[in-house]
Amino acid sequence: MTTQEIRAIVRERYNRRCGYCNVSEVWVGGELEIDHFRPLAHGGTDDLVNLVYACTTCNRFKGDYWQSVGAPEDLRLLHPAENNVNAHLVETTDGRLAGLTPRGWFHIDRLHLNRSQLVALRQLRQTERLLQRELAQAQAIKTELQKRIRELETELAELREIIARLTG
Ligand SMILES: [Zn+2]
């Protein structure tokens, strides 16, 4: 496979979003970078499993980090596709990420996943989800009201017929 083909596969595998902070190409305004999860300088390879689609900022904060041999679990970054990230991180209602484990906190700190721009983006998305829920509720109420109006119109027509018969 050519470098371009590999890049295309990684790009689609990560749904055109940064594997670490989840920003999409659309928000960044361009294609993202290919990160070696285990850096080449630390024995990493070009195998697909070692390649993560990453934004420039996450890639820069991650740098050439790799835990030293025998380092505790807490000092290992989370692989977006190989680790169950949701078991280590949770998004709070204020748009910040919190660690559920020491490893989760390490991952957040190392990649600066609570940088102000990401928190602002998560807050926007939370607001968007809230508005979508409210819109869906309003639409359900509208449908219910339209049904009630049709029922009342039928009743009114029946009443008019009765009045017409009584007065006719
Ligand atoms: Zn990122």
Backbone and ligand atoms as CSV (ligand in chain L), in Angstrom:
chain,resi,resn,atom,element,x,y,z
A,1,MET,N,N,0.832,-1.206,0.000
A,1,MET,CA,C,0.000,0.000,0.000
A,1,MET,C,C,0.865,1.254,0.000
A,2,THR,N,N,0.393,2.263,-0.706
A,2,THR,CA,C,1.141,3.517,-0.714
A,2,THR,C,C,0.813,4.315,0.558
A,3,THR,N,N,1.637,5.292,0.845
A,3,THR,CA,C,1.405,6.143,2.013
A,3,THR,C,C,0.032,6.796,1.930
A,4,GLN,N,N,-0.330,7.187,0.700
A,4,GLN,CA,C,-1.633,7.847,0.502
A,4,GLN,C,C,-2.796,6.909,0.799
A,5,GLU,N,N,-2.639,5.643,0.379
A,5,GLU,CA,C,-3.703,4.658,0.626
A,5,GLU,C,C,-3.846,4.399,2.131
A,6,ILE,N,N,-2.707,4.281,2.808
A,6,ILE,CA,C,-2.735,4.048,4.258
A,6,ILE,C,C,-3.402,5.234,4.951
A,7,ARG,N,N,-3.024,6.430,4.501
A,7,ARG,CA,C,-3.601,7.641,5.087
A,7,ARG,C,C,-5.129,7.646,4.931
A,8,ALA,N,N,-5.582,7.242,3.731
A,8,ALA,CA,C,-7.026,7.228,3.461
A,8,ALA,C,C,-7.738,6.229,4.374
A,9,ILE,N,N,-7.111,5.082,4.604
A,9,ILE,CA,C,-7.727,4.060,5.472
A,9,ILE,C,C,-7.835,4.575,6.905
A,10,VAL,N,N,-6.741,5.173,7.397
A,10,VAL,CA,C,-6.726,5.675,8.780
A,10,VAL,C,C,-7.770,6.784,8.938
A,11,ARG,N,N,-7.822,7.633,7.917
A,11,ARG,CA,C,-8.764,8.761,7.936
A,11,ARG,C,C,-10.207,8.266,8.078
A,12,GLU,N,N,-10.553,7.219,7.313
A,12,GLU,CA,C,-11.916,6.692,7.372
A,12,GLU,C,C,-12.150,5.910,8.651
A,13,ARG,N,N,-11.100,5.177,9.084
A,13,ARG,CA,C,-11.231,4.387,10.309
A,13,ARG,C,C,-11.591,5.291,11.484
A,14,TYR,N,N,-11.059,6.504,11.485
A,14,TYR,CA,C,-11.338,7.445,12.580
A,14,TYR,C,C,-12.446,8.431,12.219
A,15,ASN,N,N,-13.167,8.100,11.131
A,15,ASN,CA,C,-14.335,8.899,10.786
A,15,ASN,C,C,-13.995,10.380,10.586
A,16,ARG,N,N,-12.795,10.636,10.094
A,16,ARG,CA,C,-12.323,11.995,9.817
A,16,ARG,C,C,-12.311,12.884,11.057
A,17,ARG,N,N,-12.090,12.239,12.215
A,17,ARG,CA,C,-12.009,12.978,13.477
A,17,ARG,C,C,-10.726,12.616,14.207
A,18,CYS,N,N,-10.286,13.531,15.043
A,18,CYS,CA,C,-9.105,13.253,15.853
A,18,CYS,C,C,-9.443,12.131,16.837
A,19,GLY,N,N,-8.629,11.100,16.866
A,19,GLY,CA,C,-8.863,9.971,17.764
A,19,GLY,C,C,-8.768,10.375,19.226
A,20,TYR,N,N,-8.051,11.453,19.509
A,20,TYR,CA,C,-7.841,11.844,20.902
A,20,TYR,C,C,-8.879,12.838,21.407
A,21,CYS,N,N,-9.147,13.906,20.650
A,21,CYS,CA,C,-10.060,14.949,21.158
A,21,CYS,C,C,-11.388,14.981,20.404
A,22,ASN,N,N,-11.490,14.193,19.317
A,22,ASN,CA,C,-12.757,14.049,18.594
A,22,ASN,C,C,-13.137,15.247,17.713
A,23,VAL,N,N,-12.251,16.227,17.543
A,23,VAL,CA,C,-12.605,17.313,16.619
A,23,VAL,C,C,-12.596,16.750,15.199
A,24,SER,N,N,-13.505,17.251,14.378
A,24,SER,CA,C,-13.588,16.730,13.015
A,24,SER,C,C,-12.823,17.638,12.055
A,25,GLU,N,N,-12.548,17.104,10.901
A,25,GLU,CA,C,-11.892,17.890,9.839
A,25,GLU,C,C,-12.681,19.166,9.558
A,26,VAL,N,N,-14.010,19.043,9.626
A,26,VAL,CA,C,-14.873,20.184,9.305
A,26,VAL,C,C,-14.622,21.332,10.285
A,27,TRP,N,N,-14.458,20.989,11.566
A,27,TRP,CA,C,-14.250,22.034,12.566
A,27,TRP,C,C,-12.853,22.632,12.458
A,28,VAL,N,N,-11.900,21.779,12.091
A,28,VAL,CA,C,-10.517,22.243,11.992
A,28,VAL,C,C,-10.296,22.982,10.669
A,29,GLY,N,N,-11.073,22.609,9.668
A,29,GLY,CA,C,-10.939,23.251,8.367
A,29,GLY,C,C,-9.854,22.642,7.511
A,30,GLY,N,N,-9.593,21.369,7.678
A,30,GLY,CA,C,-8.592,20.704,6.846
A,30,GLY,C,C,-8.369,19.284,7.316
A,31,GLU,N,N,-7.562,18.557,6.569
A,31,GLU,CA,C,-7.266,17.185,6.967
A,31,GLU,C,C,-6.378,17.173,8.209
A,32,LEU,N,N,-6.444,16.075,8.956
A,32,LEU,CA,C,-5.659,15.956,10.187
A,32,LEU,C,C,-4.365,15.190,9.887
A,33,GLU,N,N,-3.639,14.863,10.944
A,33,GLU,CA,C,-2.329,14.228,10.765
A,33,GLU,C,C,-2.392,12.740,11.131
A,34,ILE,N,N,-1.391,12.018,10.709
A,34,ILE,CA,C,-1.289,10.606,11.078
A,34,ILE,C,C,-0.273,10.500,12.213
A,35,ASP,N,N,-0.763,10.060,13.370
A,35,ASP,CA,C,0.112,9.921,14.538
A,35,ASP,C,C,0.527,8.462,14.688
A,36,HIS,N,N,1.774,8.244,15.050
A,36,HIS,CA,C,2.213,6.900,15.432
A,36,HIS,C,C,1.958,6.765,16.928
A,37,PHE,N,N,0.986,5.932,17.309
A,37,PHE,CA,C,0.644,5.819,18.725
A,37,PHE,C,C,1.903,5.485,19.529
A,38,ARG,N,N,2.595,4.445,19.116
A,38,ARG,CA,C,3.928,4.212,19.681
A,38,ARG,C,C,4.896,4.861,18.719
A,39,PRO,N,N,5.566,5.937,19.156
A,39,PRO,CA,C,6.421,6.696,18.238
A,39,PRO,C,C,7.493,5.818,17.579
A,40,LEU,N,N,7.821,6.169,16.349
A,40,LEU,CA,C,8.881,5.434,15.634
A,40,LEU,C,C,10.165,5.453,16.443
A,41,ALA,N,N,10.416,6.596,17.121
A,41,ALA,CA,C,11.643,6.738,17.917
A,41,ALA,C,C,11.679,5.759,19.092
A,42,HIS,N,N,10.512,5.198,19.443
A,42,HIS,CA,C,10.457,4.250,20.567
A,42,HIS,C,C,10.062,2.860,20.083
A,43,GLY,N,N,10.402,2.564,18.848
A,43,GLY,CA,C,10.171,1.210,18.345
A,43,GLY,C,C,8.811,0.996,17.706
A,44,GLY,N,N,8.051,2.088,17.515
A,44,GLY,CA,C,6.748,1.953,16.867
A,44,GLY,C,C,6.910,1.603,15.396
A,45,THR,N,N,5.829,1.071,14.812
A,45,THR,CA,C,5.878,0.664,13.405
A,45,THR,C,C,4.840,1.434,12.598
A,46,ASP,N,N,4.825,1.167,11.299
A,46,ASP,CA,C,3.822,1.767,10.417
A,46,ASP,C,C,2.596,0.867,10.281
A,47,ASP,N,N,2.492,-0.155,11.143
A,47,ASP,CA,C,1.309,-1.022,11.089
A,47,ASP,C,C,0.058,-0.181,11.328
A,48,LEU,N,N,-1.015,-0.560,10.638
A,48,LEU,CA,C,-2.266,0.214,10.748
A,48,LEU,C,C,-2.699,0.420,12.194
A,49,VAL,N,N,-2.547,-0.611,13.002
A,49,VAL,CA,C,-3.008,-0.524,14.391
A,49,VAL,C,C,-2.236,0.533,15.174
A,50,ASN,N,N,-1.056,0.879,14.707
A,50,ASN,CA,C,-0.249,1.889,15.406
A,50,ASN,C,C,-0.510,3.306,14.895
A,51,LEU,N,N,-1.390,3.429,13.909
A,51,LEU,CA,C,-1.633,4.748,13.325
A,51,LEU,C,C,-2.963,5.323,13.794
A,52,VAL,N,N,-2.896,6.543,14.296
A,52,VAL,CA,C,-4.095,7.216,14.811
A,52,VAL,C,C,-4.267,8.529,14.060
A,53,TYR,N,N,-5.488,8.804,13.615
A,53,TYR,CA,C,-5.775,10.087,12.973
A,53,TYR,C,C,-5.842,11.126,14.085
A,54,ALA,N,N,-5.045,12.175,13.988
A,54,ALA,CA,C,-4.951,13.110,15.118
A,54,ALA,C,C,-4.847,14.550,14.631
A,55,CYS,N,N,-5.428,15.464,15.409
A,55,CYS,CA,C,-5.306,16.882,15.062
A,55,CYS,C,C,-3.897,17.359,15.425
A,56,THR,N,N,-3.514,18.472,14.852
A,56,THR,CA,C,-2.164,19.000,15.059
A,56,THR,C,C,-1.886,19.254,16.540
A,57,THR,N,N,-2.883,19.798,17.242
A,57,THR,CA,C,-2.666,20.164,18.641
A,57,THR,C,C,-2.455,18.931,19.512
A,58,CYS,N,N,-3.317,17.932,19.373
A,58,CYS,CA,C,-3.141,16.699,20.160
A,58,CYS,C,C,-1.806,16.050,19.817
A,59,ASN,N,N,-1.506,16.027,18.527
A,59,ASN,CA,C,-0.256,15.402,18.084
A,59,ASN,C,C,0.951,16.115,18.707
A,60,ARG,N,N,0.856,17.435,18.796
A,60,ARG,CA,C,1.964,18.208,19.355
A,60,ARG,C,C,2.108,17.940,20.856
A,61,PHE,N,N,0.968,17.923,21.571
A,61,PHE,CA,C,1.037,17.654,23.021
A,61,PHE,C,C,1.512,16.227,23.284
A,62,LYS,N,N,1.104,15.307,22.439
A,62,LYS,CA,C,1.506,13.905,22.637
A,62,LYS,C,C,2.996,13.774,22.390
A,63,GLY,N,N,3.466,14.471,21.351
A,63,GLY,CA,C,4.895,14.469,21.051
A,63,GLY,C,C,5.435,13.061,20.874
A,64,ASP,N,N,6.613,12.820,21.384
A,64,ASP,CA,C,7.247,11.509,21.262
A,64,ASP,C,C,7.086,10.705,22.544
A,65,TYR,N,N,6.013,11.027,23.294
A,65,TYR,CA,C,5.868,10.356,24.589
A,65,TYR,C,C,5.699,8.851,24.433
A,66,TRP,N,N,6.418,8.130,25.226
A,66,TRP,CA,C,6.191,6.699,25.367
A,66,TRP,C,C,6.681,6.306,26.746
A,67,GLN,N,N,5.902,5.505,27.445
A,67,GLN,CA,C,6.282,5.161,28.815
A,67,GLN,C,C,7.553,4.329,28.832
A,68,SER,N,N,8.313,4.494,29.901
A,68,SER,CA,C,9.544,3.709,30.009
A,68,SER,C,C,9.180,2.259,30.325
A,69,VAL,N,N,10.109,1.381,30.051
A,69,VAL,CA,C,9.876,-0.053,30.265
A,69,VAL,C,C,9.505,-0.286,31.735
A,70,GLY,N,N,8.447,-1.041,31.956
A,70,GLY,CA,C,8.042,-1.376,33.322
A,70,GLY,C,C,7.262,-0.274,34.016
A,71,ALA,N,N,6.925,0.793,33.270
A,71,ALA,CA,C,6.159,1.899,33.872
A,71,ALA,C,C,4.767,1.394,34.247
A,72,PRO,N,N,4.196,1.961,35.329
A,72,PRO,CA,C,2.852,1.511,35.721
A,72,PRO,C,C,1.812,1.885,34.675
A,73,GLU,N,N,0.715,1.168,34.732
A,73,GLU,CA,C,-0.431,1.371,33.830
A,73,GLU,C,C,-0.843,2.849,33.766
A,74,ASP,N,N,-0.741,3.550,34.918
A,74,ASP,CA,C,-1.186,4.951,35.018
A,74,ASP,C,C,-0.424,5.886,34.093
A,75,LEU,N,N,0.730,5.473,33.609
A,75,LEU,CA,C,1.550,6.360,32.787
A,75,LEU,C,C,1.465,6.006,31.307
A,76,ARG,N,N,0.419,5.264,30.945
A,76,ARG,CA,C,0.246,4.889,29.532
A,76,ARG,C,C,-0.909,5.681,28.940
A,77,LEU,N,N,-0.685,6.176,27.745
A,77,LEU,CA,C,-1.771,6.879,27.043
A,77,LEU,C,C,-2.809,5.852,26.593
A,78,LEU,N,N,-4.014,6.324,26.352
A,78,LEU,CA,C,-5.079,5.432,25.877
A,78,LEU,C,C,-5.074,5.416,24.355
A,79,HIS,N,N,-5.120,4.238,23.791
A,79,HIS,CA,C,-5.224,4.108,22.331
A,79,HIS,C,C,-6.714,4.229,21.981
A,80,PRO,N,N,-7.070,5.208,21.125
A,80,PRO,CA,C,-8.492,5.471,20.855
A,80,PRO,C,C,-9.263,4.257,20.328
A,81,ALA,N,N,-8.568,3.379,19.609
A,81,ALA,CA,C,-9.277,2.240,19.013
A,81,ALA,C,C,-9.020,0.931,19.754
A,82,GLU,N,N,-7.919,0.857,20.468
A,82,GLU,CA,C,-7.547,-0.405,21.110
A,82,GLU,C,C,-7.955,-0.480,22.576
A,83,ASN,N,N,-8.102,0.675,23.223
A,83,ASN,CA,C,-8.516,0.689,24.629
A,83,ASN,C,C,-9.971,1.137,24.724
A,84,ASN,N,N,-10.639,0.715,25.770
A,84,ASN,CA,C,-12.009,1.178,26.009
A,84,ASN,C,C,-11.926,2.532,26.714
A,85,VAL,N,N,-11.827,3.582,25.912
A,85,VAL,CA,C,-11.591,4.933,26.436
A,85,VAL,C,C,-12.702,5.356,27.403
A,86,ASN,N,N,-13.946,4.936,27.113
A,86,ASN,CA,C,-15.067,5.334,27.969
A,86,ASN,C,C,-14.983,4.758,29.386
A,87,ALA,N,N,-14.147,3.760,29.554
A,87,ALA,CA,C,-13.968,3.207,30.898
A,87,ALA,C,C,-12.998,4.063,31.701
A,88,HIS,N,N,-12.318,4.986,31.015
A,88,HIS,CA,C,-11.304,5.809,31.684
A,88,HIS,C,C,-11.668,7.290,31.730
A,89,LEU,N,N,-12.543,7.729,30.811
A,89,LEU,CA,C,-12.863,9.156,30.703
A,89,LEU,C,C,-14.372,9.363,30.680
A,90,VAL,N,N,-14.795,10.501,31.224
A,90,VAL,CA,C,-16.216,10.841,31.135
A,90,VAL,C,C,-16.324,12.345,30.893
A,91,GLU,N,N,-17.336,12.738,30.103
A,91,GLU,CA,C,-17.563,14.157,29.865
A,91,GLU,C,C,-18.522,14.686,30.927
A,92,THR,N,N,-18.170,15.796,31.559
A,92,THR,CA,C,-19.028,16.353,32.604
A,92,THR,C,C,-20.008,17.343,31.975
A,93,THR,N,N,-20.985,17.796,32.764
A,93,THR,CA,C,-22.016,18.679,32.229
A,93,THR,C,C,-21.468,20.069,31.896
A,94,ASP,N,N,-20.262,20.392,32.385
A,94,ASP,CA,C,-19.683,21.699,32.042
A,94,ASP,C,C,-18.719,21.599,30.849
A,95,GLY,N,N,-18.746,20.442,30.174
A,95,GLY,CA,C,-17.955,20.306,28.954
A,95,GLY,C,C,-16.509,19.896,29.172
A,96,ARG,N,N,-16.170,19.578,30.417
A,96,ARG,CA,C,-14.797,19.138,30.670
A,96,ARG,C,C,-14.745,17.616,30.664
A,97,LEU,N,N,-13.544,17.063,30.492
A,97,LEU,CA,C,-13.365,15.621,30.629
A,97,LEU,C,C,-12.824,15.358,32.032
A,98,ALA,N,N,-13.296,14.283,32.630
A,98,ALA,CA,C,-12.778,13.878,33.936
A,98,ALA,C,C,-12.298,12.441,33.819
A,99,GLY,N,N,-11.282,12.112,34.592
A,99,GLY,CA,C,-10.761,10.754,34.582
A,99,GLY,C,C,-11.589,9.866,35.497
A,100,LEU,N,N,-11.845,8.642,35.046
A,100,LEU,CA,C,-12.493,7.660,35.913
A,100,LEU,C,C,-11.429,6.783,36.555
A,101,THR,N,N,-10.217,6.883,36.008
A,101,THR,CA,C,-9.085,6.091,36.501
A,101,THR,C,C,-7.852,6.993,36.493
A,102,PRO,N,N,-6.819,6.633,37.229
A,102,PRO,CA,C,-5.564,7.409,37.174
A,102,PRO,C,C,-5.027,7.485,35.737
A,103,ARG,N,N,-5.201,6.410,34.994
A,103,ARG,CA,C,-4.734,6.407,33.606
A,103,ARG,C,C,-5.524,7.416,32.776
A,104,GLY,N,N,-6.816,7.506,33.056
A,104,GLY,CA,C,-7.657,8.480,32.362
A,104,GLY,C,C,-7.179,9.896,32.637
A,105,TRP,N,N,-6.890,10.200,33.900
A,105,TRP,CA,C,-6.394,11.539,34.253
A,105,TRP,C,C,-5.057,11.821,33.585
A,106,PHE,N,N,-4.185,10.815,33.553
A,106,PHE,CA,C,-2.883,10.991,32.903
A,106,PHE,C,C,-3.068,11.331,31.424
A,107,HIS,N,N,-3.972,10.600,30.783
A,107,HIS,CA,C,-4.257,10.795,29.357
A,107,HIS,C,C,-4.770,12.231,29.119
A,108,ILE,N,N,-5.703,12.675,29.952
A,108,ILE,CA,C,-6.267,14.027,29.834
A,108,ILE,C,C,-5.168,15.081,29.990
A,109,ASP,N,N,-4.340,14.922,31.016
A,109,ASP,CA,C,-3.284,15.917,31.299
A,109,ASP,C,C,-2.242,15.951,30.187
A,110,ARG,N,N,-1.817,14.769,29.760
A,110,ARG,CA,C,-0.756,14.704,28.749
A,110,ARG,C,C,-1.210,15.352,27.429
A,111,LEU,N,N,-2.445,15.095,27.032
A,111,LEU,CA,C,-2.947,15.611,25.750
A,111,LEU,C,C,-3.679,16.951,25.899
A,112,HIS,N,N,-3.699,17.481,27.126
A,112,HIS,CA,C,-4.394,18.762,27.389
A,112,HIS,C,C,-5.821,18.719,26.846
A,113,LEU,N,N,-6.547,17.673,27.208
A,113,LEU,CA,C,-7.892,17.497,26.639
A,113,LEU,C,C,-8.936,18.412,27.270
A,114,ASN,N,N,-8.519,19.205,28.268
A,114,ASN,CA,C,-9.425,20.233,28.794
A,114,ASN,C,C,-8.963,21.621,28.375
A,115,ARG,N,N,-8.288,21.720,27.212
A,115,ARG,CA,C,-7.913,23.046,26.726
A,115,ARG,C,C,-9.205,23.817,26.425
A,116,SER,N,N,-9.139,25.133,26.590
A,116,SER,CA,C,-10.360,25.944,26.604
A,116,SER,C,C,-11.197,25.765,25.334
A,117,GLN,N,N,-10.527,25.617,24.198
A,117,GLN,CA,C,-11.268,25.507,22.938
A,117,GLN,C,C,-12.087,24.208,22.885
A,118,LEU,N,N,-11.517,23.124,23.436
A,118,LEU,CA,C,-12.255,21.849,23.427
A,118,LEU,C,C,-13.425,21.902,24.387
A,119,VAL,N,N,-13.227,22.552,25.545
A,119,VAL,CA,C,-14.321,22.677,26.512
A,119,VAL,C,C,-15.459,23.482,25.877
A,120,ALA,N,N,-15.093,24.583,25.183
A,120,ALA,CA,C,-16.108,25.420,24.524
A,120,ALA,C,C,-16.854,24.606,23.465
A,121,LEU,N,N,-16.131,23.779,22.718
A,121,LEU,CA,C,-16.745,22.963,21.672
A,121,LEU,C,C,-17.708,21.941,22.283
A,122,ARG,N,N,-17.273,21.294,23.379
A,122,ARG,CA,C,-18.152,20.306,24.034
A,122,ARG,C,C,-19.398,20.982,24.577
A,123,GLN,N,N,-19.232,22.205,25.128
A,123,GLN,CA,C,-20.401,22.936,25.642
A,123,GLN,C,C,-21.381,23.238,24.504
A,124,LEU,N,N,-20.832,23.634,23.351
A,124,LEU,CA,C,-21.687,23.905,22.188
A,124,LEU,C,C,-22.461,22.659,21.787
A,125,ARG,N,N,-21.759,21.529,21.779
A,125,ARG,CA,C,-22.411,20.283,21.361
A,125,ARG,C,C,-23.460,19.844,22.377
A,126,GLN,N,N,-23.183,20.076,23.672
A,126,GLN,CA,C,-24.181,19.744,24.694
A,126,GLN,C,C,-25.427,20.605,24.487
A,127,THR,N,N,-25.223,21.905,24.204
A,127,THR,CA,C,-26.346,22.816,23.960
A,127,THR,C,C,-27.125,22.349,22.728
A,128,GLU,N,N,-26.388,21.936,21.698
A,128,GLU,CA,C,-27.024,21.466,20.463
A,128,GLU,C,C,-27.899,20.242,20.743
A,129,ARG,N,N,-27.367,19.296,21.534
A,129,ARG,CA,C,-28.149,18.089,21.868
A,129,ARG,C,C,-29.404,18.463,22.659
A,130,LEU,N,N,-29.245,19.416,23.592
A,130,LEU,CA,C,-30.380,19.870,24.395
A,130,LEU,C,C,-31.454,20.496,23.501
A,131,LEU,N,N,-31.013,21.352,22.579
A,131,LEU,CA,C,-31.955,22.014,21.669
A,131,LEU,C,C,-32.655,20.997,20.777
A,132,GLN,N,N,-31.915,19.973,20.345
A,132,GLN,CA,C,-32.521,18.939,19.500
A,132,GLN,C,C,-33.601,18.179,20.262
A,133,ARG,N,N,-33.317,17.892,21.561
A,133,ARG,CA,C,-34.322,17.208,22.384
A,133,ARG,C,C,-35.558,18.086,22.540
A,134,GLU,N,N,-35.333,19.374,22.806
A,134,GLU,CA,C,-36.459,20.296,23.001
A,134,GLU,C,C,-37.264,20.451,21.711
A,135,LEU,N,N,-36.570,20.490,20.582
A,135,LEU,CA,C,-37.243,20.594,19.291
A,135,LEU,C,C,-38.112,19.363,19.047
A,136,ALA,N,N,-37.566,18.183,19.366
A,136,ALA,CA,C,-38.308,16.937,19.171
A,136,ALA,C,C,-39.563,16.939,20.049
A,137,GLN,N,N,-39.425,17.445,21.287
A,137,GLN,CA,C,-40.581,17.512,22.191
A,137,GLN,C,C,-41.632,18.478,21.635
A,138,ALA,N,N,-41.155,19.640,21.140
A,138,ALA,CA,C,-42.086,20.640,20.593
A,138,ALA,C,C,-42.819,20.067,19.376
A,139,GLN,N,N,-42.100,19.295,18.560
A,139,GLN,CA,C,-42.726,18.703,17.372
A,139,GLN,C,C,-43.779,17.669,17.771
A,140,ALA,N,N,-43.490,16.916,18.831
A,140,ALA,CA,C,-44.444,15.909,19.305
A,140,ALA,C,C,-45.704,16.601,19.815
A,141,ILE,N,N,-45.530,17.727,20.534
A,141,ILE,CA,C,-46.682,18.490,21.046
A,141,ILE,C,C,-47.502,19.048,19.876
A,142,LYS,N,N,-46.806,19.552,18.858
A,142,LYS,CA,C,-47.480,20.109,17.685
A,142,LYS,C,C,-48.345,19.036,16.998
A,143,THR,N,N,-47.764,17.825,16.840
A,143,THR,CA,C,-48.493,16.715,16.208
A,143,THR,C,C,-49.746,16.386,17.017
A,144,GLU,N,N,-49.582,16.354,18.345
A,144,GLU,CA,C,-50.691,16.041,19.248
A,144,GLU,C,C,-51.795,17.114,19.115
A,145,LEU,N,N,-51.379,18.387,19.067
A,145,LEU,CA,C,-52.354,19.486,18.958
A,145,LEU,C,C,-53.093,19.441,17.617
A,146,GLN,N,N,-52.355,19.114,16.540
A,146,GLN,CA,C,-52.987,19.034,15.221
A,146,GLN,C,C,-54.056,17.937,15.210
A,147,LYS,N,N,-53.757,16.827,15.882
A,147,LYS,CA,C,-54.703,15.716,15.960
A,147,LYS,C,C,-55.956,16.174,16.723
A,148,ARG,N,N,-55.750,16.900,17.830
A,148,ARG,CA,C,-56.854,17.386,18.660
A,148,ARG,C,C,-57.724,18.383,17.866
A,149,ILE,N,N,-57.059,19.240,17.075
A,149,ILE,CA,C,-57.804,20.208,16.264
A,149,ILE,C,C,-58.702,19.477,15.266
A,150,ARG,N,N,-58.176,18.413,14.633
A,150,ARG,CA,C,-58.978,17.646,13.670
A,150,ARG,C,C,-60.177,16.998,14.366
A,151,GLU,N,N,-59.957,16.494,15.587
A,151,GLU,CA,C,-61.056,15.879,16.340
A,151,GLU,C,C,-62.136,16.918,16.651
A,152,LEU,N,N,-61.692,18.116,17.070
A,152,LEU,CA,C,-62.640,19.180,17.411
A,152,LEU,C,C,-63.409,19.643,16.177
A,153,GLU,N,N,-62.720,19.693,15.033
A,153,GLU,CA,C,-63.384,20.101,13.789
A,153,GLU,C,C,-64.480,19.104,13.424
A,154,THR,N,N,-64.199,17.804,13.634
A,154,THR,CA,C,-65.196,16.765,13.360
A,154,THR,C,C,-66.397,16.948,14.285
A,155,GLU,N,N,-66.117,17.158,15.575
A,155,GLU,CA,C,-67.195,17.362,16.552
A,155,GLU,C,C,-68.031,18.585,16.180
A,156,LEU,N,N,-67.347,19.658,15.782
A,156,LEU,CA,C,-68.031,20.899,15.416
A,156,LEU,C,C,-68.946,20.674,14.210
A,157,ALA,N,N,-68.471,19.918,13.234
A,157,ALA,CA,C,-69.261,19.626,12.036
A,157,ALA,C,C,-70.508,18.841,12.421
A,158,GLU,N,N,-70.309,17.879,13.359
A,158,GLU,CA,C,-71.456,17.075,13.810
A,158,GLU,C,C,-72.476,17.958,14.521
A,159,LEU,N,N,-71.983,18.867,15.376
A,159,LEU,CA,C,-72.873,19.779,16.103
A,159,LEU,C,C,-73.645,20.674,15.135
A,160,ARG,N,N,-72.971,21.136,14.106
A,160,ARG,CA,C,-73.626,22.000,13.109
A,160,ARG,C,C,-74.758,21.252,12.407
A,161,GLU,N,N,-74.494,19.985,12.144
A,161,GLU,CA,C,-75.531,19.162,11.487
A,161,GLU,C,C,-76.746,19.026,12.385
A,162,ILE,N,N,-76.469,18.770,13.690
A,162,ILE,CA,C,-77.579,18.615,14.653
A,162,ILE,C,C,-78.373,19.918,14.725
A,163,ILE,N,N,-77.667,21.049,14.819
A,163,ILE,CA,C,-78.345,22.362,14.908
A,163,ILE,C,C,-79.177,22.603,13.637
A,164,ALA,N,N,-78.559,22.252,12.485
A,164,ALA,CA,C,-79.273,22.456,11.219
A,164,ALA,C,C,-80.566,21.647,11.191
A,165,ARG,N,N,-80.470,20.408,11.721
A,165,ARG,CA,C,-81.665,19.538,11.730
A,165,ARG,C,C,-82.733,20.093,12.694
A,166,LEU,N,N,-82.289,20.561,13.857
A,166,LEU,CA,C,-83.217,21.066,14.865
A,166,LEU,C,C,-83.901,22.362,14.430
A,167,THR,N,N,-83.151,23.204,13.726
A,167,THR,CA,C,-83.704,24.488,13.319
A,167,THR,C,C,-84.341,24.430,11.942
A,168,GLY,N,N,-84.010,23.373,11.208
A,168,GLY,CA,C,-84.554,23.244,9.858
A,168,GLY,C,C,-86.003,22.858,9.937
L,1,ZN,ZN,ZN,-7.162,16.295,18.778
